[in-house]
Amino acid sequence: MNEREINELAAWTAKEIRNAVTEEGRAFDAAGEDIVREFVRTCLINWQRNGTATLEACSQLVTEIFQRRKHETQTELEVFNAMMIFGAKFPSFARNNQRQRDAEAAQIAATLPAVKV
């Protein structure tokens, strides 16, 4: 993914998280959405650079971002919970995504003819 795609995916994910929380009748302000967007964006960038995503890395990221930006939102608890839930599910998403990509690559490689040198 390039930076534009990462930014778009992070913004879309944060908006969907905010919509899900507000549909449950809880408050989630725009500042909270921006905090979640930064978290998702950073998770995606770290995953792209390192090739792995771990629960520990996501938890550290939640702590760092939340400590730095919690004063910006009036819905601290909802924002923190949303970040923790996303962080807990992200490593599984990353593994499944990599598994799919590996399977597709193996399928493509199996169908390509051998190249003689």
Phi, psi and omega in degrees: 000144174268177186297322179297315179296320178297314180298318179295317179295320179295317179295317179297316181297315179297320179295317179295321177297314179299315179299318180296319180292316182289331176295334178278001177088010179258155181278147178203105186276172183296325178296321177297320177298320180293323177295315178296320178301315178298318179298311180298316180301315181293321176300314180296317179297314179298320179295319180294320182286315186270336182081358178224157175224128181237157177297322180296316180296318179295320179295318178296321179294318177302311182299313183297310183292318183293319178298323182284328190240003186297335180290347183279342186244152175265353183243057185302314185297315180295320180295313180299315179298318179298318180294319180293319179294313178300315180298328179286328183269339185298316180301321178294318177301315182296317179296315180297319179298316180294321178299317178297315180297320178295319179295318178296318179295320179294321179295317179295316180297325180290333182269345179281143177288154178292147180257126178271137180258000000 
